[in-house]
């Protein structure tokens, strides 16, 4: 299938987590995609009720350097820092049990943006019938902080760390 091709196509966005024992055959988008498509569906969980996704991708590798006597600092090329990945979800304890057990465990992530709804259980081992664009990375679920609210839905902030580069944008065939 092709990449998403319109501005509103990302409205169907998912965060899938593979926590099984297999590893990608190659450290690139194709290897990660194969991992998610060919594994046992019980090893993949989809983050439920996501309210906000973080920015995905490799940030600019620009460092501000103060220069004595100048009003503004100069910018030079440096090492890019990994972005802060915090996902906000509507917190229902029963839906998040599997994710609490993953804290500190190295897993594989897939951010999937689609032009239509994609059910994880029916599309995992089959070719997707909708346009999609995906980003993959290896990382950890570092923390889940519950944010109680008296006037709104209880939410949680799920903090992810990256242990590899981002691979993508890619699309499943």
VOGU-278705 format. One record per atom (N, C-alpha, C, CB): residue in three letters; x negated, y, z negated. Coordinates in steps of 0.001 Angstrom, whole numbers, padded with zeros to 6 digits, always signed. Glycine has a CB too. Layout:
N
ALAXYZ/...
end
This chain:
173
UNK-000848-001168+000000/UNK+000000+000000+000000/UNK-000893+001231+000000/UNK+000964-000002-001216/UNK-000337+002348+000311/UNK-001100+003586+000425/UNK-001096+004359-000891/UNK-000534+004456+001548/UNK-001999+005359-000976/UNK-002010+006269-002112/UNK-000708+007061-002154/UNK-003222+007220-002040/UNK-000402+007609-003334/UNK+000767+008488-003433/UNK+000532+009681-002516/UNK+001020+008954-004919/UNK+001615+010220-001941/UNK+001448+011247-000919/UNK+002342+012460-001098/UNK+001700+010659+000412/UNK+002826+012682-002319/UNK+003609+013879-002579/UNK+003349+014354-004001/UNK+005115+013614-002355/UNK+003649+015618-004255/UNK+003370+016202-005564/UNK+004134+015536-006700/UNK+003691+017661-005542/UNK+005362+015147-006454/UNK+006193+014563-007505/UNK+006004+013078-007690/UNK+007613+014828-007218/UNK+005117+012462-006932/UNK+004976+011008-006965/UNK+004379+010497-008266/UNK+004125+010553-005816/UNK+003693+011343-009015/UNK+003087+010913-010264/UNK+004045+010848-011431/UNK+001980+011813-010605/UNK+005327+011087-011188/UNK+006299+011055-012279/UNK+006404+009652-012878/UNK+007676+011522-011781/UNK+006100+008647-012091/UNK+006046+007277-012588/UNK+004588+006957-012878/UNK+006666+006259-011560/UNK+004142+007278-014079/UNK+002755+007101-014469/UNK+002688+006136-015635/UNK+002102+008451-014833/UNK+001740+005211-015565/UNK+001640+004159-016564/UNK+000205+004031-017069/UNK+002123+002824-015985/UNK+000067+003586-018297/UNK-001230+003231-018859/UNK-001157+001762-019232/UNK-001601+004130-020101/UNK-001911+000931-018505/UNK-001947-000506-018757/UNK-003279-000860-019394/UNK-001729-001312-017448/UNK-003240-001817-020321/UNK-004440-002226-021049/UNK-004599-003729-020929/UNK-004369-001796-022541/UNK-005773-004151-020440/UNK-006089-005577-020354/UNK-007011-005926-021519/UNK-006754-005938-018973/UNK-006586-006885-022332/UNK-007361-007255-023519/UNK-007784-008722-023508/UNK-006556-006970-024771/UNK-007718-009366-022357/UNK-008098-010774-022266/UNK-009606-010965-022231/UNK-007480-011399-021038/UNK-010022-012203-022003/UNK-011444-012540-022055/UNK-012153-012408-020708/UNK-011608-013940-022564/UNK-011426-012267-019610/UNK-012058-012122-018288/UNK-012700-010747-018161/UNK-011022-012336-017153/UNK-013669-010653-017263/UNK-014313-009378-016959/UNK-014239-009152-015462/UNK-015792-009352-017455/UNK-014352-007901-015018/UNK-014316-007642-013572/UNK-015495-008311-012869/UNK-014327-006124-013294/UNK-015264-008822-011670/UNK-016330-009452-010891/UNK-017376-008419-010493/UNK-015755-010140-009638/UNK-016935-007202-010214/UNK-017838-006102-009872/UNK-017413-004862-010646/UNK-017839-005825-008335/UNK-018388-004009-010957/UNK-018094-002778-011692/UNK-017723-001669-010710/UNK-019306-002350-012565/UNK-016554-001813-010103/UNK-016016-000790-009210/UNK-014493-000914-009220/UNK-016593-000938-007749/UNK-013826-000045-008483/UNK-012361-000039-008488/UNK-011782-001370-008019/UNK-011839+001088-007605/UNK-012379-001979-006990/UNK-011872-003255-006472/UNK-011983-004357-007520/UNK-012635-003661-005202/UNK-013094-004407-008238/UNK-013272-005413-009283/UNK-012275-005254-010406/UNK-014668-005347-009837/UNK-012039-004015-010814/UNK-011065-003755-011875/UNK-009647-004058-011393/UNK-011165-002294-012350/UNK-009330-003683-010154/UNK-007993-003961-009609/UNK-007737-005460-009571/UNK-007842-003361-008195/UNK-008735-006232-009123/UNK-008592-007687-009092/UNK-008344-008248-010484/UNK-009837-008330-008484/UNK-009002-007676-011472/UNK-008816-008125-012850/UNK-007363-007966-013275/UNK-009735-007346-013800/UNK-006771-006819-012981/UNK-005391-006579-013393/UNK-004384-007391-012584/UNK-005070-005111-013272/UNK-004691-007691-011338/UNK-003739-008407-010486/UNK-003788-009912-010709/UNK-004011-008100-009026/UNK-004968-010455-011033/UNK-005107-011909-011069/UNK-005037-012518-012465/UNK-006395-012290-010442/UNK-004986-011711-013511/UNK-005003-012267-014859/UNK-003618-012692-015314/UNK-005575-011260-015830/UNK-003590-013375-016426/UNK-002345-013772-017055/UNK-001620-012524-017550/UNK-002602-014765-018218/UNK-000372-012373-017195/UNK+000398-011176-017554/UNK+000483-010959-019062/UNK+001797-011272-016979/UNK+000317-012001-019852/UNK+000395-011832-021309/UNK-000831-011105-021865/UNK+000541-013195-021989/UNK-001893-010990-021073/UNK-003095-010270-021506/UNK-003038-008779-021178/UNK-004323-010883-020861/UNK-001976-008320-020524/UNK-001839-006917-020142/UNK-000643-006320-020873/UNK-001678-006767-018600/UNK-000889-005182-021524/UNK+000184-004448-022198/UNK+000310-003080-021557/UNK-000087-004320-023728/UNK+001522-002568-021504/UNK+001787-001217-020996/UNK+002132-000336-022178/UNK+002941-001211-019933/UNK+001444+000799-022275/UNK+001701+001745-023355/UNK+003158+002203-023251/UNK+000714+002967-023289/UNK+003951+002010-024309/UNK+005376+002343-024234/UNK+005643+003829-024523/UNK+006161+001477-025217/UNK+006669+004350-023931/UNK+007230+005674-024238/UNK+006200+006796-024259/UNK+007921+005629-025563/UNK+005391+006888-023215/UNK+004370+007934-023165/UNK+005032+009285-022925/UNK+003325+007635-022058/UNK+004667+010266-023748/UNK+005153+011642-023590/UNK+004167+012499-022824/UNK+005427+012267-024948/UNK+002868+012320-023090/UNK+001837+013128-022437/UNK+000612+012277-022143/UNK+001451+014337-023314/UNK+000096+012418-020920/UNK-001145+011766-020530/UNK-002262+012802-020534/UNK-001012+011093-019132/UNK-003501+012371-020769/UNK-004631+013304-020668/UNK-005059+013467-019209/UNK-005824+012811-021525/UNK-005954+014397-018982/UNK-006574+014526-017668/UNK-007485+013327-017471/UNK-007367+015874-017531/UNK-007508+012788-016259/UNK-008297+011602-015961/UNK-009358+011943-014921/UNK-007394+010449-015463/UNK-010551+011425-015107/UNK-011619+011614-014144/UNK-012889+012097-014815/UNK-011194+012592-013073/UNK-013911+012282-014020/UNK-015199+012732-014528/UNK-015224+014255-014536/UNK-016366+012163-013675/UNK-015490+014849-015695/UNK-015491+016319-015778/UNK-016724+016912-015105/UNK-015429+016773-017245/UNK-016686+018216-014909/UNK-017817+018919-014311/UNK-019036+018798-015218/UNK-017471+020406-014061/UNK-020191+018717-014600/UNK-021422+018610-015380/UNK-022125+019967-015416/UNK-022359+017523-014787/UNK-021463+020932-016041/UNK-021964+022292-016146/UNK-022207+022614-017611/UNK-020976+023304-015511/UNK-023369+023197-017894/UNK-023736+023578-019249/UNK-023942+025086-019276/UNK-025017+022822-019727/UNK-023335+025775-020248/UNK-023548+027208-020425/UNK-024826+027426-021216/UNK-022340+027870-021139/UNK-025703+028292-020711/UNK-026979+028573-021359/UNK-027060+030071-021650/UNK-028177+028109-020469/UNK-027133+030439-022924/UNK-027260+031872-023225/UNK-028618+032404-022770/UNK-027070+032125-024736/UNK-028600+033599-022226/UNK-029825+034240-021749/UNK-029981+035552-022502/UNK-029790+034475-020193/UNK-031099+035698-023158/UNK-031356+036894-023961/UNK-031295+038140-023082/UNK-032730+036797-024664/UNK-030521+039120-023522/UNK-030414+040389-022811/UNK-029303+040447-021789/UNK-031685+040682-022142/UNK-028649+039335-021485/UNK-027537+039349-020540/UNK-026215+039328-021294/UNK-027625+038150-019570/UNK-025192+039928-020675/UNK-023863+039949-021289/UNK-023153+038608-021181/UNK-023014+041023-020650/UNK-023479+037831-020196/UNK-022855+036515-020014/UNK-023933+035442-019945/UNK-021978+036486-018732/UNK-023552+034236-020253/UNK-024498+033128-020184/UNK-024613+032632-018746/UNK-024065+031979-021122/UNK-025692+031949-018469/UNK-025885+031321-017161/UNK-025345+029901-017226/UNK-027394+031327-016740/UNK-025094+029342-016067/UNK-024626+027965-016012/UNK-025615+027128-015224/UNK-023220+027883-015385/UNK-025938+025958-015768/UNK-026841+025038-015094/UNK-026203+023656-015051/UNK-028219+024989-015805/UNK-026755+022802-014193/UNK-026256+021434-014114/UNK-026812+020640-015292/UNK-026648+020769-012759/UNK-025964+019837-015914/UNK-026382+019022-017044/UNK-025612+017719-017061/UNK-026187+019775-018359/UNK-025682+017017-018160/UNK-024976+015746-018312/UNK-023507+016015-018647/UNK-025641+014869-019416/UNK-022600+015433-017876/UNK-021172+015598-018135/UNK-020781+014788-019362/UNK-020332+015167-016907/UNK-019997+015393-020231/UNK-019463+014681-021386/UNK-018178+013981-020977/UNK-019213+015647-022578/UNK-017957+012820-021558/UNK-016706+012107-021289/UNK-015541+012947-021796/UNK-016705+010696-021958/UNK-014429+012939-021073/UNK-013278+013726-021523/UNK-012650+013110-022772/UNK-012229+013832-020402/UNK-011963+013938-023530/UNK-011204+013439-024669/UNK-009913+012848-024113/UNK-010917+014579-025732/UNK-009683+011597-024392/UNK-008505+010916-023881/UNK-007537+010667-025034/UNK-008889+009584-023180/UNK-006530+011507-025117/UNK-005504+011342-026141/UNK-004147+011233-025464/UNK-005524+012521-027154/UNK-003482+010129-025716/UNK-002173+009854-025145/UNK-001144+010043-026255/UNK-002100+008408-024529/UNK-000108+010829-025987/UNK+000960+011025-026965/UNK+002132+010139-026580/UNK+001393+012522-027043/UNK+002594+009328-027528/UNK+003715+008420-027281/UNK+004814+008664-028293/UNK+003256+006953-027334/UNK+006054+008358-027899/UNK+007142+008297-028876/UNK+006872+007056-029706/UNK+008582+008253-028186/UNK+006766+007219-031010/UNK+006317+006114-031858/UNK+007489+005291-032380/UNK+005500+006647-033027/UNK+007515+004049-031944/UNK+008407+003031-032491/UNK+007468+001922-032962/UNK+009495+002508-031414/UNK+007391+001731-034263/UNK+006391+000826-034848/UNK+006422-000554-034207/UNK+006615+000696-036347/UNK+007591-001089-033950/UNK+007713-002427-033383/UNK+007090-002504-031981/UNK+009186-002840-033328/UNK+007188-001415-031188/UNK+006625-001398-029839/UNK+005109-001233-029838/UNK+007256-000286-029035/UNK+004555-000718-030947/UNK+003127-000391-030988/UNK+002291-001423-031740/UNK+002936+000958-031623/UNK+002885-002499-032226/UNK+002165-003491-033019/UNK+000946-004043-032291/UNK+003092-004624-033391/UNK+001105-004416-031025/UNK-000019-004970-030259/UNK-001155-003967-030110/UNK+000452-005417-028882/UNK-000823-002684-030013/UNK-001847-001658-029812/UNK-002634-001389-031091/UNK-001208-000365-029317/UNK-001981-001504-032244/UNK-002698-001344-033514/UNK-003765-002431-033669/UNK-001710-001390-034706/UNK-003494-003629-033178/UNK-004473-004718-033295/UNK-005667-004523-032365/UNK-003807-006054-032997/UNK-005550-003644-031367/UNK-006636-003404-030412/UNK-007621-002337-030880/UNK-006060-003000-029079/UNK-007361-001665-031981/UNK-008241-000579-032432/UNK-009657-001120-032625/UNK-007711+000058-033757/UNK-010617-000483-031953/UNK-012022-000868-032046/UNK-012449-001975-031107/UNK-012319-001281-033417/UNK-011537-002553-030341/UNK-011842-003645-029419/UNK-012076-003089-028019/UNK-010699-004691-029404/UNK-013103-003576-027338/UNK-013359-003137-025975/UNK-012349-003781-025038/UNK-014802-003483-025546/UNK-011668-002951-024250/UNK-010627-003403-023329/UNK-010804-002674-021995/UNK-009197-003150-023923/UNK-009986-003033-021019/UNK-010003-002387-019714/UNK-008697-001628-019533/UNK-010208-003427-018571/UNK-008804-000405-018997/UNK-007646+000456-018829/UNK-007360+000696-017359/UNK-007858+001780-019548/UNK-006069+000858-017051/UNK-005632+001252-015717/UNK-004599+002363-015875/UNK-005042+000031-014919/UNK-004910+003546-015350/UNK-003916+004608-015222/UNK-003339+004473-013835/UNK-004531+006044-015464/UNK-002034+004267-013748/UNK-001378+004047-012468/UNK-000319+005119-012250/UNK-000750+002635-012404/UNK-000430+005841-011147/UNK+000583+006813-010741/UNK+001288+006250-009520/UNK-000047+008225-010439/UNK+002620+006207-009564/UNK+003379+005569-008489/UNK+004483+006476-007984/UNK+003970+004248-008964/UNK+004925+006200-006771/UNK+006032+006954-006194/UNK+007386+006401-006624/UNK+005931+006948-004683/UNK+007394+005305-007349/UNK+008625+004717-007866/UNK+008317+003862-009084/UNK+009330+003880-006781/UNK+009339+003433-009770/UNK+009157+002622-010965/UNK+008520+001280-010612/UNK+010499+002407-011677/UNK+007581+000833-011450/UNK+006908-000449-011255/UNK+007021-001223-012555/UNK+005405-000262-010831/UNK+007665-002377-012495/UNK+007809-003239-013658/UNK+006552-004089-013786/UNK+009083-004131-013548/UNK+005905-004009-014919/UNK+004635-004708-015132/UNK+004762-006212-014931/UNK+004114-004425-016527/UNK+005817-006815-015421/UNK+005928-008275-015382/UNK+006199-008813-013984/UNK+007022-008728-016312/UNK+006892-008056-013147/UNK+007206-008588-011816/UNK+006192-008185-010765/UNK+008571-008130-011387/UNK+005382-007158-011035/UNK+004482-006687-009993/UNK+003023-007012-010259/UNK+004635-005218-009829/UNK+002711-007569-011417/UNK+001318-007747-011779/UNK+000595-008680-010821/UNK+001214-008275-013185/UNK+001154-009814-010505/UNK+000473-010774-009646/UNK+000880-010675-008204/UNK+000722-012149-010126/UNK+001669-009689-007864/UNK+002154-009552-006494/UNK+001718-008202-005926/UNK+003698-009695-006439/UNK+001826-008068-004641/UNK+001509-006803-003994/UNK+002570-005779-004362/UNK+001414-006971-002456/UNK+002123-004592-004720/UNK+003071-003536-005062/UNK+003787-003056-003812/UNK+002357-002363-005755/UNK+005063-002801-003943/UNK+005851-002352-002801/UNK+006049-000845-002821/UNK+007200-003054-002782/UNK+005267-000143-003612/UNK+005398+001312-003712/UNK+004018+001963-003610/UNK+006095+001716-005043/UNK+003993+003184-003137/UNK+002719+003922-003078/UNK+002177+004085-004482/UNK+002899+005313-002397/UNK+000854+003941-004638/UNK+000260+004027-005962/UNK-001166+004532-005866/UNK+000298+002669-006663/UNK-001596+005220-006903/UNK-002978+005654-007041/UNK-003404+005316-008452/UNK-003150+007186-006736/UNK-004578+004712-008581/UNK-005002+004189-009877/UNK-006421+004616-010221/UNK-004903+002674-009890/UNK-006662+004714-011520/UNK-007989+004960-012070/UNK-008247+003883-013113/UNK-008108+006405-012689/UNK-009468+003362-013134/UNK-009834+002293-014055/UNK-011035+002705-014887/UNK-010132+000996-013293/UNK-011111+002186-016105/UNK-012315+002346-016915/UNK-012298+001348-018054/UNK-012432+003785-017457/UNK-013484+001100-018592/UNK-013625+000244-019770/UNK-013733+001168-020972/UNK-014881-000716-019660/UNK-013084+000799-022063/UNK-013133+001646-023245/UNK-012550+000963-024464/UNK-012405+002931-022989/UNK-012204+001775-025439/UNK-011645+001270-026687/UNK-010472+002134-027114/UNK-012715+001229-027792/UNK-009524+001514-027798/UNK-008509+002257-028528/UNK-009168+002601-029853/UNK-007148+001428-028715/UNK-009459+003869-030069/UNK-010213+004280-031253/UNK-009330+004561-032457/UNK-011024+005502-030940/UNK-008158+005130-032219/UNK-007291+005489-033349/UNK-005860+005660-032875/UNK-007785+006781-034035/UNK-004940+005419-033779/UNK-003536+005715-033547/UNK-003062+006504-034758/UNK-002679+004401-033325/UNK-002762+007778-034546/UNK-002313+008646-035628/UNK-000823+008912-035473/UNK-003110+009974-035642/UNK-000051+008564-036481/UNK+001390+008741-036442/UNK+001718+010151-036910/UNK+002112+007679-037316/UNK+002589+010834-036155/UNK+002995+012197-036451/UNK+004477+012215-036798/UNK+002698+013134-035259/UNK+004833+012070-038097/UNK+006252+012098-038474/UNK+006866+013460-038160/UNK+006421+011773-039973/UNK+008112+013464-037770/UNK+008816+014709-037460/UNK+010228+014629-038014/UNK+008841+014976-035928/UNK+010644+015684-038682/UNK+011994+015716-039254/UNK+013029+016170-038239/UNK+012031+016633-040464/UNK+012613+016911-037225/UNK+013578+017482-036285/UNK+013489+016886-034885/UNK+013382+018966-036203/UNK+012531+016008-034648/UNK+012334+015449-033321/UNK+011898+014001-033468/UNK+011291+016267-032513/UNK+011631+013359-032364/UNK+011147+011978-032346/UNK+009796+011882-033044/UNK+011040+011455-030898/UNK+009594+010845-033836/UNK+008278+010572-034404/UNK+007351+010193-033251/UNK+008340+009431-035493/UNK+006166+010781-033233/UNK+005216+010504-032168/UNK+003928+009946-032756/UNK+004930+011774-031346/UNK+003073+009469-031883/UNK+001742+009021-032278/UNK+000755+009516-031234/UNK+001678+007462-032426/UNK-000436+009849-031688/UNK-001521+010225-030796/UNK-002475+009048-030733/UNK-002247+011532-031277/UNK-002627+008479-029548/UNK-003513+007332-029335/UNK-004795+007868-028710/UNK-002838+006228-028418/UNK-005905+007719-029423/UNK-007195+008209-028945/UNK-007965+007063-028307/UNK-008013+008843-030100/UNK-008407+007286-027075/UNK-009160+006295-026315/UNK-010582+006801-026115/UNK-008479+006000-024948/UNK-011541+005890-026072/UNK-012912+006263-025731/UNK-013298+005539-024451/UNK-013904+005919-026892/UNK-014250+006119-023721/UNK-014716+005499-022488/UNK-016057+004825-022736/UNK-014830+006541-021352/UNK-016220+003625-022192/UNK-017464+002875-022289/UNK-018072+002649-020907/UNK-017227+001535-022990/UNK-017434+003210-019875/UNK-017937+003064-018516/UNK-017553+004326-017730/UNK-017363+001765-017831/UNK-017969+004378-016483/UNK-017533+005445-015597/UNK-016069+005237-015235/UNK-018410+005501-014326/UNK-015444+006279-014694/UNK-014099+006141-014133/UNK-014241+005614-012720/UNK-013317+007501-014154/UNK-013391+004671-012350/UNK-013373+004120-011007/UNK-012046+004483-010371/UNK-013592+002577-011018/UNK-012081+005156-009271/UNK-010880+005591-008591/UNK-011092+006993-008047/UNK-009665+005544-009533/UNK-010147+007501-007325/UNK-008823+006929-007125/UNK-008875+005709-006204/UNK-007877+007980-006551/UNK-008064+004750-006546/UNK-007969+003519-005759/UNK-006486+003192-005597/UNK-008751+002325-006444/UNK-006185+002260-004740/UNK-004817+001827-004566/UNK-004789+000307-004381/UNK-004162+002546-003362/UNK-003766-000312-004925/UNK-003605-001752-004716/UNK-003065-001955-003313/UNK-002652-002394-005789/UNK-003481-003018-002660/UNK-003024-003275-001276/UNK-001549-003600-001226/UNK-003816-004421-000652/
end
